[in-house]
Each structure stands twice: as C-alpha cells, then as structure tokens.
Amino acid sequence: MAVLGATGRMGAAVIRLIAGSGDLALSGAAAEAGHPGLGQDAGAAAGVGVLGVHVTASVTAAVAGAEVAIDFSNAAAVGSNLDACLAERCALVMGTTGLSPLHLGLIEQASRRIPIVYGRNMSVGVAVLTELARMATQLLGSEADIEIVEAHHRNKVDAPSGTALQLGEAVAGVLGRRIEDVTARDRFVQRAPRSPGSIGFSSVRAGQIVGDHEVLFALEEETLRLEHRALDRSTFARGALRAARWVAGRTPGLYGMTDVLGLARPQA
C-alpha cells in the first residue's frame, strides 16, 4: 500500500495504522518536492519506528508495485497522482479536500480505468450522518429551515469544509435542487431575511478542533439536530484503510464510502 501526502497529519495517521494492522504493508510513501521530510523513513517520521520505506517526491516510484494508494495530499497534486496510479493500474482511495470541478472531472475520467473511492470525509460516522440527513430531508425538508454548521482547527484553509458540502449536496439532492442554487453562506453581506428553501452554511475555525458537523432542521415548534464529532484524526485514517481493503481488486469505477459500507442505493 502506498501513501501520498505521507508527511501530512492524515498521511502520518494512515501510516501508523498500517504499521499496526497486521494485514497491510506500506510499500511506498510520497510527499511534495522540497518537503524537509523527503528521504526520511516513513515509519520513523510517523512515530512508529523504521519501516524500510523512504519518503520520495516521485509519486510514480511510491505507487510502483502497490495494490492500493491512499491520497491525503493536496489539490495541486491530484492530476499527477492520478496519472501515476493510472500508469501502474493502482486502485486509489482519494481523501484530499478542497477540489475544484476540474479535479472532480479528472477523478471521474480516471475511474473509468481504475477503481477509485473518493470521499471528502472517510469517517464511517459521517457516512451514516449523510444517510440520516437524506432521510430527515425526505420527511421534513419541505417544511424545515435547514442549516449546516461545521467547525475545524485554526489551520484549515477551505470553508465550508468538504464534509459540509457533502452533507449539503445530499440534502439538496433529496429536494431536487442543485447545491449551487440553494446555498446561503454570507449573511453579513446579505442582510436580508432567510430565503425559502435555502440551505445555510456556517464555519468555525478555532483551536485544534478535529472536525464537528451538524445538520439542523428547524420547524415551527421543534428542532432536529443531527451531529457528528470526530474526537481523533485516526477515525478518518481508519475509514480510509477500510476503503482500501474494500477497493482492492474491484472493477474500475467511482465509489464512495456508502459503497464501502453497503449503504449505496441501487440506481433507478
């Protein structure tokens, strides 16, 4: 198994879990060119001791011989990471956030040739939260004001979070709307009453918050709150490894955590 973005928080968390798994082996580790961790043993850098795999700037070298690659790098590396996995026919678990429509298009194209699990959040709990949000929207969406609130650590650069957008897309899909048409983000500028049918987004950036997400359904006499709180970053890494085990040997296609967990609904 190869880890792309191996020197980041998530990459290191994945490496630690691989080292302690008993059934998985780290075969390659990549980081961006110029990173001070290049050349270091990936296991030692992650705090689990020497694993005999050194961090390289060559994604091609990192994925060579790997059955699955797990990517927690950055949006700028998406194209080159996909190219390397395509060249090696290596399955991919893509957990990088902050992707543009162009990046998503590249992922979709690559999934025609290799199996890819893409998820803005690899947590099992968030996958369940997304399904619960869909269910609540089916029952309450026509009469509820819907708000999505997310909180992360001070260093997270994208807002709203990819997970918040995932939740919003799930809700909007049930309502038969496009997320772009119903999103309300900047009420400081808007200074107007709430638009009927809109989905509000609020973001908090503070301290070392790992990741909190809430979907709120406000009715006239009651409020329903669906909440997920990540207590440790390893929950995302654990979900990514679950996805990696699942996607190995699959036919080419674009999959999500709902597929990994058996929650995906048959296509109509």
Legacy VTK file of the C-alpha trace (Angstrom):
# vtk DataFile Version 3.0
C-alpha trace
ASCII
DATASET POLYDATA
POINTS 268 float
0.000 0.000 0.000
1.262 3.476 -0.915
0.511 6.686 0.978
0.530 10.000 -0.909
0.879 13.051 1.286
2.773 10.823 3.691
4.249 13.639 5.793
0.954 15.408 6.499
-1.281 14.850 9.508
-3.549 12.403 7.723
-0.773 10.626 5.867
1.105 10.018 9.114
-2.082 8.742 10.772
-2.606 6.273 7.914
0.989 5.044 8.156
0.640 4.476 11.906
-2.464 2.341 11.357
-0.854 0.385 8.521
2.123 -0.374 10.758
-0.142 -1.751 13.467
-2.645 -3.532 11.229
-1.100 -6.980 10.854
-2.613 -7.474 7.375
-1.325 -4.423 5.474
2.162 -3.385 4.393
3.477 0.038 3.438
5.206 -0.208 0.059
5.643 3.465 -0.842
5.342 6.976 0.569
5.350 10.284 -1.291
5.473 13.953 -0.310
5.685 17.167 -2.301
9.007 18.261 -3.759
11.061 20.343 -1.358
9.457 18.945 1.781
12.018 18.569 4.605
10.786 15.036 5.262
11.971 13.715 1.898
14.433 10.869 2.297
13.322 10.039 5.828
11.964 6.629 6.743
8.173 6.993 6.535
7.584 4.937 9.657
10.099 6.865 11.725
8.616 10.163 10.525
5.149 8.959 11.582
6.422 7.909 15.003
6.136 4.126 14.643
9.756 3.197 14.035
11.668 2.200 10.927
9.558 0.514 8.226
12.190 0.452 5.490
10.208 2.765 3.183
11.662 6.186 2.478
9.610 9.256 1.596
10.097 10.256 -2.031
8.971 13.132 -4.221
8.259 10.670 -7.047
4.652 9.528 -6.930
5.402 7.029 -9.694
8.093 5.410 -7.544
5.814 5.433 -4.495
2.914 3.618 -6.187
5.073 1.148 -8.142
4.038 -2.328 -7.052
1.280 -1.080 -4.741
-2.177 -2.619 -4.942
-3.845 0.476 -3.479
-2.737 4.074 -2.925
-4.264 6.339 -0.281
-4.085 10.029 -1.167
-4.293 12.717 1.510
-2.031 15.220 -0.244
-3.414 18.447 -1.726
-5.499 19.625 -4.646
-2.470 20.708 -6.682
-1.211 17.112 -6.751
-4.444 15.481 -7.927
-3.543 15.339 -11.620
-0.055 13.887 -11.181
-1.250 11.424 -8.533
-3.999 10.161 -10.839
-1.534 9.831 -13.718
0.827 7.742 -11.598
-1.958 5.442 -10.402
-3.248 5.036 -13.954
0.216 4.144 -15.217
0.600 1.485 -12.509
-3.042 0.303 -12.642
-3.152 1.021 -8.916
-6.505 1.376 -7.148
-6.918 4.679 -5.321
-8.577 5.966 -2.162
-8.816 9.744 -2.570
-9.409 11.730 0.612
-7.992 15.079 -0.494
-10.386 18.002 0.044
-10.758 21.454 -1.483
-11.092 20.065 -5.016
-12.463 22.073 -7.932
-14.937 20.829 -10.566
-11.905 20.312 -12.827
-10.302 17.990 -10.267
-13.545 16.067 -9.842
-13.744 15.657 -13.606
-10.230 14.216 -13.681
-11.166 11.749 -10.941
-14.279 10.675 -12.847
-12.264 10.136 -16.033
-9.602 8.117 -14.213
-12.269 5.944 -12.567
-13.127 4.534 -15.995
-9.772 2.745 -15.950
-9.047 2.095 -12.256
-11.252 1.693 -9.170
-11.376 4.866 -7.063
-13.032 5.513 -3.717
-13.489 9.271 -3.385
-14.757 10.843 -0.201
-14.485 14.275 1.325
-14.661 12.529 4.689
-13.602 8.919 5.228
-15.259 8.597 8.628
-17.788 5.783 8.963
-19.863 8.008 11.245
-20.055 10.790 8.650
-21.245 8.298 6.023
-24.057 7.333 8.387
-24.754 11.015 9.170
-25.110 11.704 5.447
-27.709 8.952 5.106
-29.577 10.213 8.182
-29.591 13.719 6.692
-31.116 12.341 3.499
-33.777 10.524 5.492
-34.617 13.586 7.582
-34.852 15.716 4.440
-37.291 13.262 2.878
-39.525 13.578 5.949
-39.043 17.227 6.923
-37.384 19.045 4.050
-40.473 20.700 2.634
-41.297 22.450 5.911
-37.966 22.845 7.736
-35.292 25.519 7.599
-32.055 23.580 7.068
-28.665 24.755 8.344
-25.268 23.046 8.246
-22.668 24.083 10.829
-19.068 22.862 10.782
-16.030 23.529 12.980
-12.348 22.709 12.392
-8.870 23.607 13.624
-7.430 27.059 13.016
-5.169 25.915 10.166
-7.850 24.514 7.855
-7.880 26.719 4.768
-11.059 25.732 2.888
-14.537 26.722 4.055
-17.118 25.383 4.182
-15.496 22.020 4.698
-15.743 19.301 2.092
-17.855 17.286 4.506
-20.293 20.176 4.945
-20.621 20.394 1.172
-21.160 16.633 1.009
-23.993 16.963 3.512
-25.436 19.918 1.624
-25.342 18.033 -1.667
-27.139 15.091 -0.062
-29.875 17.368 1.289
-30.202 19.343 -1.945
-30.390 16.133 -3.957
-33.376 14.932 -1.962
-35.042 18.309 -2.531
-34.389 18.003 -6.258
-32.189 21.103 -6.268
-28.584 21.905 -7.143
-26.435 22.856 -4.174
-25.224 25.946 -6.062
-28.801 27.232 -6.280
-29.741 26.902 -2.610
-26.539 27.683 -0.687
-26.577 30.635 1.728
-23.125 31.452 3.148
-22.510 35.156 3.718
-25.371 36.624 5.708
-23.219 39.501 6.959
-23.283 40.892 3.438
-26.758 39.716 2.511
-28.604 41.400 5.418
-31.981 40.025 4.366
-34.499 37.508 5.718
-33.838 33.849 5.082
-34.686 32.751 1.540
-37.280 29.943 1.433
-35.710 26.614 0.515
-32.139 27.773 1.125
-29.509 25.714 2.952
-27.369 27.797 5.288
-23.673 27.099 5.894
-21.656 28.317 8.881
-17.952 27.667 9.525
-15.854 27.890 12.691
-12.043 27.837 12.668
-10.537 27.619 16.141
-8.000 25.773 18.251
-7.331 22.141 17.405
-10.905 21.032 16.617
-10.596 17.828 14.589
-13.971 18.129 12.876
-17.539 18.790 14.025
-20.567 18.736 11.707
-24.219 19.391 12.437
-27.277 19.363 10.195
-30.123 21.339 11.759
-33.790 21.054 10.741
-35.784 23.896 12.311
-39.573 23.525 12.335
-42.173 25.834 13.841
-42.452 24.021 17.189
-39.370 21.798 17.283
-35.802 21.418 16.070
-33.951 18.291 14.983
-30.149 18.276 15.197
-28.011 15.567 13.596
-24.401 15.806 14.769
-21.078 14.071 14.252
-17.950 14.908 16.226
-14.550 13.480 15.351
-12.507 13.001 18.511
-9.277 11.973 16.815
-7.891 12.247 13.288
-7.310 8.499 13.256
-11.028 7.967 12.619
-10.541 9.318 9.078
-7.430 7.193 8.591
-9.256 4.109 9.846
-12.068 4.745 7.366
-9.544 5.183 4.553
-7.977 1.817 5.353
-11.415 0.234 5.385
-11.982 1.716 1.934
-8.565 0.489 0.756
-9.299 -3.068 1.824
-12.667 -2.879 0.060
-11.482 -1.341 -3.238
-8.556 -3.709 -3.809
-9.386 -5.898 -6.793
-12.608 -4.053 -7.676
-13.605 -3.293 -11.234
-12.930 0.264 -12.435
-15.481 2.785 -11.234
-16.051 5.736 -8.944
-17.146 4.650 -5.477
-17.911 6.358 -2.183
-17.985 5.426 1.480
-21.643 4.468 1.071
-20.468 1.727 -1.305
-17.759 0.644 1.126
-20.322 0.374 3.939
-23.052 -1.202 1.808
-25.287 1.860 2.155
-25.388 2.779 -1.544
-28.838 2.730 -3.075
-29.437 0.949 -6.397
-29.555 3.238 -9.422
-33.087 3.793 -10.693
LINES 1 269
268 0 1 2 3 4 5 6 7 8 9 10 11 12 13 14 15 16 17 18 19 20 21 22 23 24 25 26 27 28 29 30 31 32 33 34 35 36 37 38 39 40 41 42 43 44 45 46 47 48 49 50 51 52 53 54 55 56 57 58 59 60 61 62 63 64 65 66 67 68 69 70 71 72 73 74 75 76 77 78 79 80 81 82 83 84 85 86 87 88 89 90 91 92 93 94 95 96 97 98 99 100 101 102 103 104 105 106 107 108 109 110 111 112 113 114 115 116 117 118 119 120 121 122 123 124 125 126 127 128 129 130 131 132 133 134 135 136 137 138 139 140 141 142 143 144 145 146 147 148 149 150 151 152 153 154 155 156 157 158 159 160 161 162 163 164 165 166 167 168 169 170 171 172 173 174 175 176 177 178 179 180 181 182 183 184 185 186 187 188 189 190 191 192 193 194 195 196 197 198 199 200 201 202 203 204 205 206 207 208 209 210 211 212 213 214 215 216 217 218 219 220 221 222 223 224 225 226 227 228 229 230 231 232 233 234 235 236 237 238 239 240 241 242 243 244 245 246 247 248 249 250 251 252 253 254 255 256 257 258 259 260 261 262 263 264 265 266 267
